[in-house]
């Protein structure tokens, strides 16, 4: 049974004891409202955690410290969950139960996690320049590489139209060119002070551990009380009017991107119905769209959809040959109509449901997913996010429910990034 205790206002420790794992995953999650101007600072902070540390000012020293913990691994990242930004630092290390008798690394591992997350290498001028400058350059290059990719550029263009009233939803997690250029070592240090004192913090430890031993150490971490983040998980912003347009780009392949608005919320009353419907439409290997566009008509290199119930949108993307967009649009419309009229087999629906279940069962064996689900569960306490409930709800979706959901796909963005046909094509 999970142990959970609020250490201070806005700071909670959760321990999930389990002998299922040979490792312990200790994670510190910083939760704040998603904002465009904080995308770059949050990404820079997670990138600097492994390299700019006051206790281990030389990255090599941190590597040695990880090796001393029987090769512990460090993972940092930023996730966009609906209207929230979740910045994560996770240390994964061997459970004491599998170490030689009498040895324990739980205490040193938690101390290392505290040092990494709470004690960055700062000077009077902010983050140390030898570390800050390369990471800022890396973000510039990463953003450029994204926009140099045909498929990514098309998706970003389409998302910018759909989320024109919420640019923080459309941007890449590292921010925009403007926010990257605006970052300085000094203002990043100032934002870090704000983040560590104002973000809601969820500390989650999973594995074969004693909750009391974890609590005795983590309770002493220097974290001040702070207000809870009241921003809802679900994004409910304004959706624009329909727009269809195209641009010409110097890519060999064309990209067709469509964004639909759906009346669905994350773990809301129709969440599982729309999950299965979208998987049947284009969000799985057994989808109708993939079969129609690629396998039957041979008009796309790839075609699929991705549902984001936290924003009530699904994104359709197809990599196609230049000049074939009209046929692809027609196939997409015909596929939706087939779903609306029930023209799909029970066998295909069943295969899609079982694919969703298999994916979820695979996730349940990953400690990082246990961490993510717990965070979301705390934001939506009434939702049943257990794996058994997931399996039951997915299998309960009927053909009639799929037909009903398919009626509510409202096309908002229809964008074609037309490539340049090669000679002879």
N, C-alpha and C positions, 0 to 999 in steps of 0.2 A: 504494500500500500504506500502511495506517495505521501511524503511528509512535506508540509508547506507551512511557512511561518513568515509573517511580515516583520522584518527586522526593524524598519523605521517606516514612516510615511513615505510611500513611493518606492520602497526597496523591499523585495520579497526574495526569499530563498525557498526553492523547491528541490527536494531530493527524491529520486525515484529508485529505490533499491531493487536490483535485479541481478540474479545469477545467470541470466541469459547471455550477458556480455562478458567477455574476458577483459575488456577495457572499461575505463571510467571516462565519461565525457563531461567536463566541467565548462559551463558556458555562461558568459556575462553578456546580457542583452540590454542595449540602451534603446529606449522607445521614445519617439517624439513625433509630432505632426509632420507630415510630408510637406516640404516647402522647396521651391525652386532654388532659393538663395542658399540653402544649406546642403544641397546635394553634393557639391564639390568638397566643402569642408569635411563632411562625414566620410566621404570616400578617401580623402587624403589621410584622415586620422586612422582608418583601418589599415591603410597601406603602410603607415608609419609605425603602427604597433609592433611589428616584428623587427624593425630596424633602428628605431630611435627611442631607446629606453634608458631611463636614468640609472637603473641598477646595472644594466648591461649596455654601456654606451658603444661598445664594439659589437656589431652583429655576429661576429664569430664567437664572442663570449656567450651570446644567447643560444647559438647553435650547440655549443658545448653543454650548456645547462640542460637543453632538451635531450641531448645524448646521455647525460648523467641520469636522466629519468627513464632509462631503458628505451631510449629512442622515442620519446613523446613527440606528438605532432601538434602543430599550431595551425588553426584555420581562422581567418578573419574575413568579414564580408558585410555588405549592406543589402538588405532586402526591402522591396517596396511591397507592403501589404495593405492594399486598399488606400486609405488616406493616411497611413502611418509609415514612418521610416524606422526600420529596426537594424541597428548596427550591432554586430556580433563578434565576439572573440571566444573561440573554443579551444581548449587544451584537452587532448585525448592521450591517455596514458594507461599503462597496465594496472589492473586491479591488484591490490595487495594479496588477494587470494591466490594468484598464480605466481607470485614471487617466491623465492626461497624462504623457508620458514624463518620468522623473526625479522624479515625485512619489511619496510613500509615506506612508500613514496607519496602517500596521500597528502601529508602535511607539506612537504617540499613542493609538490605539484600545485597545490592551491596557493602557496606563497608565490610561486612563479607566475601564476595566472594573475594574481593581484598586482605584482610588479609590472607586468606587461600592460595591463589595462588601465591602471590608475596612476602610473608614474612615468609619463613620457619624458623624453630628454628635451628640456626647455632651458632657454637662457633668457637674459633680459630682453633680447630681440625676438623672442618667440621660439619656434621650433628651430633646431640647429640647421643652418643653411646646407651643410654637406649632405643632409638627409632630405630636407624639404625640397630643394631645387630639383634633384633627380626625380622625385615622385611627382612633382608638378609637370615636369617634362613628359613623364610616362603617361600621365592623364591626357596631355595634348596629343601624343602619338596614338593612344588608344581611341580617342574620339575621331581622329583623322582616319584611322583604319576602319572604323565603323562606317563612316560616310563614304569611304572608298569602295565599300561592298555594295553591289547592286541591290541585293535583297534587304539589307539593313537600311539603306538609304530610302528605299520605297516605303518600308514600314514606318520609319521615323516621319516621313512626309505625311503619310496617311494619319498617323496618330496625332501629329500637330494640328491637323484639321479637326479631328474628332474631339480632342482635348484642348481646343483653342481657348477655353475659359479656365483651364487647369493645366498650364504648361509643365508643372511638376510631374504630371502623369505621363506626358509625352516624351520628356527628355530621357537620355540614358542616365544610369545611376551616378555616373561620374560628373554629371552636370553639362553645361553648355560651354561653348568657346568663351563666352563672356564671363561666366562664373569661374572658369579655370584661370583666366587671365587676371581676374580680380583677387585671387587668393594670394596672400602674403604669409610669411612665417609668423609675423606679429598678429595679424587678425585670425590666423588659424589657432594660435595659442589662446587667444581671447575666446574663440568659439569653443575650444576644448573645455575651458573653465565653465562656460555656460552649460555644455553638454553633461559634464560630470556632476554638476550641482542641480540641474533642472530636469534632465531626462528621467523618465520612470525606468527603474532597473529591475530586471528579472534575472536572478542567478539560478541556473538549473543544473543539477548534477545527476547523472544517470549511471548506473552500474552497481557492482557488488561493493557497496559502501555502507558504513554505519551513519545514519543521519545525524546522530548526536556528535560524532567526530567532525563531520562537515560543519555543523552549526557552530561548534565551539571556536572554529577558526574563522569562518566567514563573518560571523557576528562582530568580529573585531576590526573588520576592514573600515577604513576611514571614509565612510559614505554618510553624508548629511541627509536629514529628512527633506523631502520635497513633495509638492502637490502631485497627485496622480494625474496622468494625461487623460483628459476627458474627450479628446477627439475620437469619434466613432471609427471603427474599422472600415465600415462600408463607405465608399465614395458615392455621394449623391449629388454631384455637381450638374451644371447645365449641359445638355446635349444639343449641339447645333442643328440647324436645318440641313436637309440632304444636299450633298454636292457631288457632282460627277465631273472629272476633268482628267487631262493627261498631260504629260511632259515628255520631251525627247531627251534621252541621255545617251552618252557614248559607252553603252554596255552592249555586249553581244546578245544578251538575253533580256527579254521584257519581264516586267513584274506587274502582276495584277493584284491589288490589295483592296479588300472591302471590309468595312467595319459595320457591324450590326448592333443596335441597341436591343437589349432583352430585359423583360420585367422580372429579373431574378436578383436575389441577394445571397451573399455567402451564408450557407447553412440556413437559409430562409425556407418557407413552406414548399417551394417548388425547386429547391436547389438540385436535388438528385435527378428530378425529371429533366431539367435543362442540361445537366452534366451528361446524361445518357443521350439525350437528343443531339447535343453538339458533337459527341463522340461518333454517333451514327452519321451525322452530316459530313464532318470532315476531320474530326479530332482523334482518329484512331487509324491503325493500319487496315482495319476492316471497314472503313467508312465508304459511304455511297459516292461521295465526291471524288475520292482518290480513284475508285474503280471506274467512274464515268469519264473523268478528265484524262487520266494517265493511261489506265489499262485498256479502256475501250476505244477512246478517241485518239489516244497518243498525242495529246495537245499540250501536255505539261511535263516538265522535268520533275516537278513535285507540286502537290496541291494539298492543302489542309487548313484546318481551323484551330484556333486556340481560345478557349473560353476563360474569361476572367470574371468570375461571379462577384468579386469584390468591387468591381466598377460597373457591372451589368453590361458588359460588352464582349463580343466575340470577334476575333480577327481572322479573316480568310486571306490566305496568300498563295499565289501560284506563280511559279517560274515558267514562262511560256516563250514560244518562238514569236518574234516580231510579226505583226499582222494577224495573229490568231485570237486577239482579245474578244471580238464579237462572238465567235463560237464558244469561247470559254464562258463568257457572261451568260450565254443561253443555256449552257449545260448546268451552270450553277443555279440558275432560276428553275430549270426543269427538275434538278435534284431536290430543291426545296419543295417544289410542288408535289413530287412523288412522296415526300415525307408527310406533307399536309394531307394527302389523300390515302395514306397507308399503303403505298406501293413499295413495301420492303418485306422481306421474309422474316419469320420468327427466328430462323436459324442465324441470320445476319445480326439481328438485334441481340440475340443471346451471345454471339461471339464478341460483340462490342462490350456487353456487360461483363463478360468474363475477363476481357482484356483490362478493363478498368479495375476489376477486383485484383487481378494478378499484380498490376502495378502498385496498388495500395499495400498488398501483402509484402511486396518487396521493400517498400518504404518502411514498414513497421519494424524491419530488422536493422534499420539504421538509427543510431543514437541521435544524429543531427536532426532527423525528422521527428523524433520524440520531443526534442527541444522546441522545434517550430510549432508542433501541434499544441503543446502546453501553452505557449504564448498566445496563440489564437483562442484556445479554450478559455483562458482568463479574460479575453476581451468579449467572448460570447459565452457566458457561463451556462446559459440554458441549452446550448447545443450539445448533442451527443456525438463526440468526435472519436469514439472508440472504433477500432477496426471492425469488430463484430457488427456494430450498427451500420457502418459503411457498407459492408457486404449485404446486409439485409435490405437496406434502402435501395441500393443499386439494382438488386434482383427484383425488387417490387415494382419497378417502373414498367408499365404496360405499353403495348403498341398504341392504345388510345391516348395515353399521356404524351407520348412522343408526337402524335398527330396534333394534339392541342398546343404543345409548345412550339412546334414548327410554324404555327399560324402567326406567332408573335415576333418573328425575326424582322425588325425594322431597319432597312438599309439606310445608313447615315452617310457613309463615305464610300465612293466608288472611284478608285484612283488607278490609272494605268501609267506606269513608267515605261514608255516604249523604248526598246533598244534599237540599235542600228543594225539592220539586216546586212549580212556579209555578201560580198559579190557572189552571184550564182545561186543565191538562196531566195 
